[in-house]
């Protein structure tokens, strides 16, 4: 028996030669999986990963020397090693997994705020409309996507552990959410899709608590409904954008096979 990062795994020292294969050939799939774990640990950039890497390399050496019956015990050992590596990486990268995306989001929100303030101060129009209205839709879409990114970050649904990759994740994914939010705002605001509350932009109740002092009666409830739709669109970005990407990939594969 041997230790695997804190847990004990029993294995047989039966040699693969008795099954008509060389140790290297029998152990190749097992070694490849352990090497993938080594790559994951290296990419996590932990400060004290030497012992873990040495332990994984020891399993590779055992398998290469024929000291493990990989046919019988290999998968069980791999599962234990993966569980141990996942637990270690999660516990030691929690802070960066939250702070790095938040840093990216902070940069993005700063850029959006600067652009919006400048455009509003200059009375810039967007398709004949005050830029503050589409900018609000973009911000709501970004907020929805940001919420989803943070939710997936704290529940360890992203495999990235590199701070740079996580920073770009927090910066880029909400941008997509903002674009999707603007698209949803345009669809409902133009009347291509309609809801009673959204359609009635003249007589619906003003939401007074959203009014700035001296700025009027407040945001129309219909406009606020459109902003809510933009937020939901940003929230759903993480679902239908990857699905659309997979669909495009399948179509491209079919076209490639048909024209090959």
Helices and strands as residue ranges (DSSP letters): E 2-4, E 7-9, G 16-19, H 23-44, H 50-64, H 70-92, H 94-121, E 125-126, E 129-130, H 131-154, H 163-190, H 196-199, E 206-207, G 208-210, E 219-220, H 221-259
